[in-house]
């Protein structure tokens, strides 16, 4: 349970409070109306708090509008009804296993210990997971137990539950909304945060004072300049919520907080972008999960070398292999016979669509009558690619693949030859604002910044997932931490306490 004993009701604060009644004085100021901010506002308001919720967007929901909305929780009512025995301890062990010990154990512990209560509450409010859920995993390294859920419309399924609750509470006068308001600075007094300054679309700055301030305004993945500055590589993907600009991180740093998680930057196993202008939208999804489609092709890096066993089932192994490649880029190499014979590697495409893409030619679809010509067009080192194809073909003919690959039905030897360019990218923010296990924003010496809290992607995926992708360990912790802040920062009225 989060405990908070800080007191902002000093003389100066009370003086300011009296002076600023016309502009608003709040028990809790929530900056950001997404997966963390919405629950924070809901639970605080339901406990009788005077809540102000600001968001720079003109509609609530934040990154839930674009997120896949994957959740994970152990010990839920859904699991119990289906006879699935699971505990938060097992969930914790799985996250630390998948992250190879790189996730923050205190933050993970706080998240998984309260995840079931958050998920059950969401269910009580009307959320419906897909009929076959929970499952062990899909798209990420699987859990050892079925504890992975999402709705039919991804993050929108969650948004559609949370936003109406906030709007209802607003209608009852328990939450005040200020949409289209971008918080530009935090107000301080004696080392404590006492409110925020925000600009609306008219450019006028307004001051809002509050006893507590919760930063729940997301990460920086929608800010290409900040993304490259922090992650060390360009933001290739245009899918993140565009208002995830890193405002919260900069606000926290400006009052003494600091960013952490730089060692846990990671990438996915590649996105198909048919352009050289980034950030860009994915063209389609490439099926590189061997449990769904065994590979007929080989994967090579810029040097033309294979860098991973193409049929390895571990998602994490594939992602980490790509993380160590130049420009986080690779090419899928095949020949005309594989193109004609194999199930299309691009999900939902027909053989004709595949052939048309290569006939048209583009940055992502390259063809040539020779392996050397293919390398030249793709920007791959020719000697390396020639050697890789030759060595792979040796493995096909002898059964002794140098990488230990099992599925190798055809050699790559029939012209024309083809390559599909793949680019690793990320849609979440790995680096985030440091907090303690009470979600208080902390300085580099571990001391808390008075009255300032943070939850959601602003903490960085590095804390809840480490240097990996752990299913459901972004949205669920965000909602859980928002809920805990709403509950813990606002004492229940005396009349309702046991």
matplotlib code that plots the C-alpha trace (Angstrom):
import matplotlib.pyplot as plt

x = [0.0, 1.3, 1.7, 2.0, 2.8, 4.0, 2.1, 1.8, -0.5, 2.2, 1.5, 2.8, 0.7, -2.5, -1.8, -1.4, -4.5, -6.6, -5.2, -6.0, -9.5, -10.7, -8.3, -8.8, -7.5, -7.5, -6.9, -5.3, -4.1, -3.8, -1.7, -2.7, -5.9, -4.7, -4.3, -2.9, -4.5, -8.1, -8.0, -6.2, -8.9, -11.7, -10.6, -9.7, -13.0, -14.9, -13.2, -14.5, -11.5, -11.7, -9.9, -8.6, -7.7, -5.7, -4.8, -3.1, -5.4, -9.0, -10.3, -9.5, -7.8, -4.2, -2.3, -5.2, -6.4, -3.5, -2.3, -2.9, -4.3, -2.6, -3.1, -1.7, -2.8, -2.6, -5.3, -8.1, -11.8, -11.6, -8.8, -10.5, -13.7, -11.7, -9.7, -6.4, -4.3, -2.1, -0.5, 1.3, 4.4, 4.4, 3.6, 6.6, 8.9, 7.8, 8.4, 11.9, 12.6, 11.5, 13.3, 16.4, 16.4, 16.6, 13.1, 12.9, 11.9, 10.2, 8.1, 7.3, 6.3, 4.0, 2.4, 1.8, 0.6, -2.3, -2.9, -5.7, -7.7, -7.3, -8.4, -11.3, -12.5, -12.3, -14.4, -16.9, -17.1, -18.0, -14.8, -15.0, -11.8, -11.7, -13.6, -10.5, -8.6, -6.6, -3.8, -0.1, 1.1, 0.9, 3.4, 5.8, 7.7, 5.0, 4.2, 4.2, 0.6, -2.5, -2.7, -2.7, -5.9, -7.1, -10.3, -11.7, -10.7, -7.3, -6.7, -9.9, -11.8, -10.2, -10.7, -14.4, -14.8, -12.7, -13.7, -17.5, -16.8, -14.7, -17.4, -20.1, -18.0, -17.5, -21.2, -21.6, -19.1, -16.5, -13.9, -13.1, -11.7, -9.4, -8.8, -6.5, -4.4, -0.7, 1.1, 4.3, 5.8, 5.3, 5.0, 7.2, 7.4, 10.1, 11.0, 7.4, 5.3, 2.2, 0.5, 0.9, 0.9, -0.8, -1.5, -4.7, -5.1, -5.4, -1.8, -2.9, -1.1, -3.3, -2.3, -3.8, -2.8, -3.1, -2.1, -0.8, 0.2, 0.3, 2.2, 0.4, 1.0, 2.8, 6.2, 8.2, 7.7, 5.7, 8.5, 11.1, 13.8, 13.5, 13.2, 16.5, 18.2, 17.3, 17.2, 20.2, 18.5, 15.8, 12.1, 11.2, 7.6, 4.8, 2.4, 2.8, 0.3, 1.5, 1.0, 3.5, 6.0, 8.0, 6.4, 6.1, 9.7, 10.9, 8.5, 9.8, 13.5, 12.9, 12.0, 14.8, 13.7, 15.8, 15.5, 16.5, 16.4, 19.0, 20.5, 17.2, 16.5, 15.4, 13.7, 11.1, 12.0, 11.2, 8.5, 7.8, 8.2, 8.0, 9.6, 12.9, 11.0, 10.6, 8.7, 6.4, 3.4, 3.9, 2.8, 1.8, 2.7, 5.4, 4.9, 8.1, 6.6, 7.6, 4.8, 2.4, 4.5, 7.8, 10.5, 11.5, 13.7, 16.9, 17.5, 20.7, 22.1, 23.8, 27.0, 25.1, 25.5, 22.8, 22.5, 19.8, 18.3, 15.2, 13.0, 14.0, 10.7, 11.9, 10.6, 13.1, 16.0, 15.0, 14.7, 18.0, 19.7, 18.5, 19.3, 23.0, 22.8, 23.9, 21.0, 18.7, 17.9, 17.8, 16.6, 14.5, 16.1, 14.4, 14.3, 11.6, 10.8, 10.3, 8.2, 6.0, 5.8, 5.9, 3.0, 3.3, 5.4, 3.3, 0.2, -3.0, -1.2, -1.6, 1.2, 0.1, 0.4, 3.9, 5.0, 3.4, 5.3, 8.6, 7.7, 7.0, 10.1, 10.5, 12.8, 11.4, 11.0, 14.2, 14.8, 17.7, 18.8, 21.9, 22.8, 25.5, 23.0, 20.5, 23.1, 24.0, 20.4, 19.6, 22.7, 24.1, 27.7, 27.8, 30.6, 28.7, 25.4, 26.9, 28.6, 25.4, 23.3, 26.0, 26.3, 22.6, 22.2, 24.9, 22.8, 19.7, 21.6, 23.3, 20.9, 23.6, 22.6, 25.3, 22.7, 21.0, 17.9, 15.4, 13.0, 14.8, 12.7, 14.3, 17.7, 17.9, 19.2, 16.5, 16.7, 15.3, 16.3, 14.4, 14.9, 12.4, 13.8, 12.8, 13.5, 13.4, 11.5, 9.8, 6.4, 6.9, 9.3, 12.0, 13.5, 11.3, 11.0, 12.4, 10.0, 10.2, 7.9, 5.3, 5.3, 6.9, 9.1, 12.6, 15.9, 19.2, 19.9, 16.7, 14.9, 11.3, 10.2, 7.4, 3.8, 4.8, 3.9, 4.1, 2.5, 2.1, 4.5, 6.2, 8.0, 9.4, 9.0, 12.4, 10.9, 8.0, 9.5, 13.2, 15.2, 12.5, 8.8, 6.7, 3.1, 0.6, 3.3, 2.6, -1.2, -1.9, 0.8, -0.3, -3.9, -2.8, -0.5, -3.1, -5.7, -3.3, -2.5, -6.2, -6.8, -3.8, -3.3, -6.9, -8.0, -11.5, -14.0, -14.2, -17.8, -16.9, -13.8, -14.1]
y = [0.0, 3.5, 5.6, 9.4, 11.6, 14.8, 18.0, 21.0, 23.0, 25.3, 29.0, 30.1, 27.5, 28.5, 32.2, 31.2, 29.1, 32.0, 34.3, 31.9, 30.8, 32.3, 30.2, 27.0, 25.1, 21.4, 18.4, 16.6, 17.9, 15.2, 16.1, 13.7, 11.9, 8.5, 5.0, 6.3, 9.7, 8.5, 5.9, 8.4, 11.0, 8.4, 6.9, 10.3, 11.8, 8.8, 9.3, 12.9, 14.7, 18.0, 16.8, 18.8, 16.8, 18.5, 17.2, 18.8, 16.9, 17.9, 14.5, 12.1, 8.7, 9.6, 6.7, 4.3, 5.6, 3.9, 1.2, -2.5, -2.5, -5.7, -6.4, -9.0, -9.8, -12.9, -14.1, -12.5, -13.5, -14.6, -17.0, -18.4, -19.1, -21.0, -23.0, -21.2, -21.2, -18.1, -15.7, -12.3, -14.2, -16.2, -13.1, -11.4, -14.3, -14.4, -10.7, -10.9, -14.0, -12.5, -9.2, -11.2, -9.4, -5.9, -4.7, -2.7, -5.3, -2.8, -1.2, -4.7, -5.9, -3.0, -3.5, -7.2, -7.3, -5.0, -5.9, -8.4, -5.8, -3.3, -5.8, -7.1, -3.5, -2.8, -6.0, -4.8, -1.5, -3.4, -4.4, -7.5, -9.4, -11.6, -14.8, -17.1, -14.9, -15.1, -16.7, -17.2, -14.7, -13.4, -11.1, -11.2, -13.8, -16.0, -16.3, -19.6, -19.2, -17.8, -14.2, -12.1, -10.2, -7.6, -6.4, -6.5, -2.9, -2.9, 0.2, 1.7, -1.0, 0.3, 3.9, 3.3, 2.1, 4.8, 8.0, 7.7, 7.3, 10.5, 12.3, 11.2, 12.4, 15.7, 16.0, 15.6, 18.3, 15.9, 16.3, 19.5, 18.9, 21.2, 19.8, 21.5, 22.7, 21.9, 22.1, 24.1, 24.3, 23.1, 25.6, 25.3, 26.6, 25.5, 22.4, 21.3, 21.3, 23.4, 23.5, 23.8, 26.5, 25.5, 27.1, 26.7, 27.0, 30.8, 30.9, 32.3, 30.8, 29.9, 28.9, 26.0, 25.2, 21.8, 19.9, 17.0, 16.8, 13.6, 13.5, 10.9, 12.5, 9.7, 9.2, 10.8, 8.2, 10.8, 13.3, 12.2, 14.7, 13.7, 10.0, 10.1, 12.1, 9.6, 6.3, 6.9, 6.0, 7.7, 7.3, 5.3, 4.6, 7.1, 4.9, 6.4, 8.9, 12.2, 14.1, 11.8, 14.6, 14.0, 16.9, 15.1, 14.0, 17.5, 18.9, 16.5, 17.1, 20.9, 20.5, 18.1, 14.7, 12.6, 10.2, 6.5, 3.4, 4.3, 0.8, -0.8, 0.7, -2.1, -2.6, -4.9, -7.4, -5.2, -3.3, -3.1, 0.5, 1.0, 4.4, 6.2, 9.1, 8.6, 8.5, 6.3, 4.1, 0.3, -1.0, -4.4, -7.1, -9.6, -13.0, -14.0, -16.2, -19.8, -21.2, -19.6, -19.8, -21.6, -19.5, -20.3, -17.3, -16.2, -12.9, -11.0, -7.7, -4.9, -6.9, -9.6, -12.0, -14.1, -13.0, -15.2, -18.6, -17.8, -20.4, -19.6, -19.4, -16.9, -13.4, -12.0, -13.8, -12.4, -8.9, -9.0, -10.4, -7.4, -4.9, -5.7, -5.1, -1.9, 0.6, -2.0, -3.1, -6.4, -8.0, -11.0, -12.8, -15.3, -16.5, -16.8, -20.4, -19.6, -16.6, -18.9, -21.8, -20.6, -19.1, -15.4, -14.0, -10.8, -11.5, -11.2, -10.9, -13.2, -14.5, -12.1, -9.1, -10.3, -10.5, -7.2, -5.5, -6.8, -6.0, -2.4, -2.0, 0.3, 0.9, -2.2, -4.6, -5.2, -7.7, -8.7, -11.5, -12.1, -12.2, -9.6, -7.3, -7.8, -6.7, -3.6, -2.5, -3.2, -1.6, -4.8, -6.0, -8.3, -10.7, -11.3, -12.0, -14.3, -16.3, -16.4, -17.7, -20.3, -21.4, -21.7, -23.7, -26.0, -26.5, -27.3, -29.9, -31.6, -31.0, -29.2, -25.6, -23.5, -21.9, -25.1, -24.2, -27.1, -25.8, -25.3, -26.7, -25.1, -23.5, -19.9, -20.5, -19.6, -16.1, -13.6, -13.0, -10.9, -9.0, -7.3, -4.6, -4.6, -1.8, -2.2, 0.5, 1.2, 2.6, 3.0, 5.1, 3.1, 5.9, 7.6, 9.7, 8.0, 7.3, 5.4, 2.6, 5.1, 6.6, 9.8, 11.6, 11.4, 13.2, 11.5, 11.2, 9.3, 12.1, 12.8, 16.0, 17.2, 16.6, 15.3, 11.8, 10.0, 7.0, 5.5, 5.5, 8.6, 6.0, 4.3, 0.8, 0.1, -0.1, -2.5, -4.5, -4.0, -4.5, -6.7, -6.8, -8.3, -8.7, -6.4, -4.7, -1.2, -0.6, -2.6, -1.0, 2.4, 1.8, 0.2, 3.0, 5.6, 3.7, 3.5, 7.2, 8.1, 5.9, 6.6, 10.4, 11.1, 10.0, 8.7, 11.0, 10.1, 9.0, 6.3, 4.9, 1.6]
z = [0.0, -0.8, 2.3, 2.1, 5.1, 3.3, 4.3, 1.9, 4.1, 5.4, 6.0, 2.6, 0.9, 2.7, 1.8, -1.9, -1.6, -0.4, -3.0, -5.9, -5.2, -8.4, -10.5, -8.7, -5.7, -5.7, -3.5, -6.5, -9.9, -12.4, -15.5, -18.3, -19.0, -20.2, -18.8, -15.5, -15.2, -15.7, -12.8, -10.6, -11.1, -10.8, -7.5, -5.9, -6.9, -5.6, -2.2, -2.1, -3.4, -5.4, -8.6, -11.5, -14.6, -17.4, -20.8, -23.7, -26.1, -26.8, -25.8, -23.0, -23.5, -24.3, -25.8, -25.2, -28.6, -30.3, -27.9, -28.3, -24.7, -23.6, -19.9, -17.5, -14.0, -11.8, -9.4, -11.3, -11.0, -14.7, -14.0, -10.9, -12.9, -15.5, -12.9, -13.6, -10.5, -10.5, -8.0, -8.1, -7.0, -10.1, -12.2, -10.6, -11.3, -14.9, -15.5, -13.9, -16.0, -19.3, -18.5, -17.5, -14.2, -15.8, -14.7, -11.5, -8.8, -6.5, -9.2, -10.7, -7.3, -6.7, -10.1, -10.0, -6.3, -7.2, -10.8, -10.1, -8.2, -11.0, -13.7, -11.6, -11.1, -14.8, -15.4, -12.9, -14.8, -17.9, -19.7, -21.8, -22.7, -25.8, -25.3, -25.4, -22.9, -20.7, -22.7, -22.1, -24.7, -28.2, -29.9, -26.9, -24.9, -23.3, -19.7, -18.0, -17.0, -18.7, -17.4, -20.6, -21.7, -24.0, -25.6, -29.1, -29.8, -28.1, -26.0, -27.1, -25.3, -22.0, -23.0, -23.6, -20.0, -18.2, -20.1, -19.4, -15.7, -15.7, -17.7, -15.3, -12.3, -14.1, -14.6, -10.8, -10.1, -8.6, -11.4, -13.3, -16.8, -18.6, -22.1, -24.6, -21.7, -21.9, -18.5, -19.1, -15.6, -12.0, -9.2, -6.2, -2.7, -0.2, -2.2, -2.5, -5.7, -5.0, -8.4, -12.2, -14.9, -18.1, -21.5, -23.4, -27.1, -26.8, -25.4, -22.1, -19.1, -16.1, -12.6, -10.7, -7.2, -5.6, -2.5, -4.6, -8.3, -10.3, -13.6, -15.8, -19.1, -20.9, -22.5, -25.3, -28.1, -30.1, -30.0, -32.7, -31.5, -27.9, -28.8, -30.7, -28.0, -25.3, -27.1, -29.3, -32.6, -34.8, -34.2, -37.2, -36.2, -36.4, -34.4, -30.9, -29.6, -31.1, -27.8, -26.0, -26.2, -23.0, -21.2, -17.9, -18.0, -18.6, -15.9, -13.3, -14.2, -13.9, -10.1, -9.3, -10.6, -12.9, -15.7, -15.5, -17.6, -20.3, -20.2, -20.9, -24.3, -26.7, -30.1, -31.6, -34.2, -37.1, -38.9, -42.6, -43.7, -47.5, -47.3, -46.5, -44.8, -41.1, -38.8, -40.9, -40.7, -41.1, -44.5, -43.2, -40.7, -41.4, -39.9, -38.3, -35.5, -36.4, -34.4, -36.9, -40.0, -40.4, -42.2, -45.7, -46.0, -44.3, -42.4, -43.0, -41.6, -43.4, -43.7, -45.4, -42.5, -40.9, -37.3, -35.7, -36.2, -38.2, -36.6, -33.0, -31.1, -28.5, -29.3, -26.9, -28.6, -31.9, -30.5, -28.7, -31.8, -33.9, -31.1, -31.8, -35.6, -37.4, -37.8, -36.2, -39.7, -41.6, -44.8, -45.5, -48.4, -50.7, -54.3, -57.0, -56.1, -52.4, -53.5, -55.6, -53.2, -49.6, -47.7, -48.1, -45.2, -45.2, -43.2, -45.3, -48.6, -51.6, -53.8, -56.4, -54.0, -53.1, -56.7, -57.5, -54.7, -56.0, -59.6, -58.6, -56.6, -53.6, -50.6, -49.0, -51.9, -53.9, -56.7, -58.9, -61.2, -59.1, -55.4, -56.0, -57.8, -54.9, -52.4, -54.4, -54.7, -51.0, -49.6, -48.2, -48.4, -51.4, -50.2, -46.9, -48.7, -51.2, -48.4, -46.3, -49.2, -50.1, -46.5, -46.0, -49.2, -47.8, -44.7, -46.8, -48.9, -45.9, -43.1, -41.1, -40.9, -39.2, -37.0, -36.1, -38.0, -38.5, -41.1, -44.4, -47.2, -50.2, -51.1, -52.3, -55.8, -58.4, -60.0, -59.6, -56.0, -53.6, -50.3, -48.0, -45.8, -42.2, -39.6, -35.9, -34.0, -30.7, -29.9, -26.1, -24.1, -22.3, -20.2, -17.6, -14.5, -11.4, -8.5, -5.3, -4.3, -3.2, -6.7, -5.4, -7.9, -6.5, -6.9, -7.7, -4.0, -3.4, -1.6, -2.8, -4.5, -2.1, -3.3, -6.7, -8.0, -11.3, -13.0, -16.4, -19.4, -17.9, -15.6, -18.7, -19.9, -18.5, -15.0, -15.5, -18.4, -18.3, -21.5, -23.1, -23.9, -21.1, -22.2, -20.4, -18.3, -19.6, -19.5, -16.4, -14.2, -15.5, -14.5, -11.2, -10.2, -11.2, -9.0, -6.1, -6.3, -6.3, -3.3, -1.3, -1.7, -0.7, 2.8, 3.1, 4.8, 8.5, 8.2, 5.6, 7.4, 9.2]

ax = plt.figure().add_subplot(projection="3d")
ax.plot(x, y, z, "-o")
ax.set_aspect("equal")
plt.show()
